[in-house]
Amino acid sequence: MSQVSDLERLLVADYMHPGILAVAPETSLADVARMMARHSIHCVIVLGDEAGARGWGVVSDLDLAERAAAGLVAGASAGECAAGPTVVVHPGDTLAHAAQLMTENSVAHLLVAKGAPARPLGVLSTLDLARALAGE
């Protein structure tokens, strides 16, 4: 069986990281960096004004690195740094669909959400896809 067909039968729910660490938009990037380091995570969700996942953002470790390289960390907030719009996937979606969304949107993290309005449940990352491809 090819790797693509493997991803077509595997579900997001089985490979996502349940739960999220979220911050308010005004949270400093220094605090976001501390949170990532303390919890050994690669992204933090930034709460939006709208109900559910709509309007939320993601600050990834790469976003922090880009800001640091440009000297734009001091005084910056999570809301200013959050890549947007946040790409949302559902627990019942296939990993093939998730990989397609990541590729189309050039993101390494998808917010996993369910319901209407969408209720965030966790995060799916490229490392989770790698784990699935490795058969773990």
N, C-alpha and C positions, 0 to 999 in steps of 0.2 A: 504494500500500500504506500502511496506517495505521501510526502509530508503534508501537502495541501489537503488531500482527502482526510488525513488524520485530523487536521484542524477543523475540517467541515463537520466532523462528528463529535468534537469535544466542545463543552460548554464553558462560557465565561464563569458561571457559578462555581465550577470545580477548580478553577485556577486563580481566581481573584483573591486579593487580600481583603478580608472583611474588616469593616470599620474604617473610619477616616480620622485624620487629625486636621482640624479646621481652625482657621484664624479669621478675625475680623479684617476688613480691607485696610484699616489704619495701623495694623500691626507692623512694627519695623522689620526691615529685612534682616537686621541683626538678630532679632528674636526668632524669625523664621529659620535662620541658619542654625541657631542654638537648638531649636526643636528638631530639625533634621538630624543634626549631629547626635543629640541625646537619644533619639529613638532609632537611629540608623535607618532612616527612610530617605527616599529620593524625591518626594514631593509632599506638599501641604496644600490642602484645599482652602480657597479663600471664599468666605461666605458672601453671597450676593444679596441684593435687595429683594429679589423675587422669591416666591415660595418654591421649595424643592430645589432641584439641581439647576434650574434655569437661571442664568445670570451669575452662576458661581464661576470661579476661576481656579487655575492651578499654578502654583509656583514650583518649578522643578529645580533640581540641583544645577542643571544646565542654565536655567534662567539666572540663578545666583552667580554662576561663573561668568556669564556674559556681562552682568552688571558689575561684577568685581573687576573684570578686565577693562571696562570702560570707566572705572572709578566712580560708579554711580550707586554705591551701596549706602553710604552715610546719608541719613535723612530720608531715604526712600521707604515706601510702604509696600506691603504685600499686594494691595490693590493696584498700585502702579506697575508692579512687576508681573502680575498674573497674566499668563498667556491666555488669550481668549479668542473665540468663545470656547468654553469647555466642551469637549467631545464626550458624549454620554453613550454608554452601551448598557444593555439589559442583561440580567443574569442568565436568561434563557437563550441569548444569542450565541452563535458559534464563535470559536476562536478565529476561524477564517474571516468572519465578518469583522471581528475586532481588529485583526491584522490589517484588513483593508481600510478601516477607519483610521488607524494609526498612520498608515502610508499616505492616504489621501490628505490628511491634515497635518502631517509632519510632527506628530506628537508621540511621546514615549509612554504616556499615562492616560488612561481613560477612566472617567468617573463611572462607576457601576451604580445604576439607580433603577428603581422600580416604582410603579404606581403613577397616579395622576392627582395632584402634581407629583413629579418625580421625587422620590425619597432616596437620598444617597445611602448606599449600602457598603461601598468599598471602592477599591482601586484595582485596575488591571494594568500591568506594566509590560514592557517588552521582555523583561526578565521572566515574567510569568509565562509568556509565549515560549521563550527558550526552554523553560522547564517542561512545558508540554511537548515540545519537539524532541526533547531528550528522553521522553517517556517516563518522567518522574511525577 
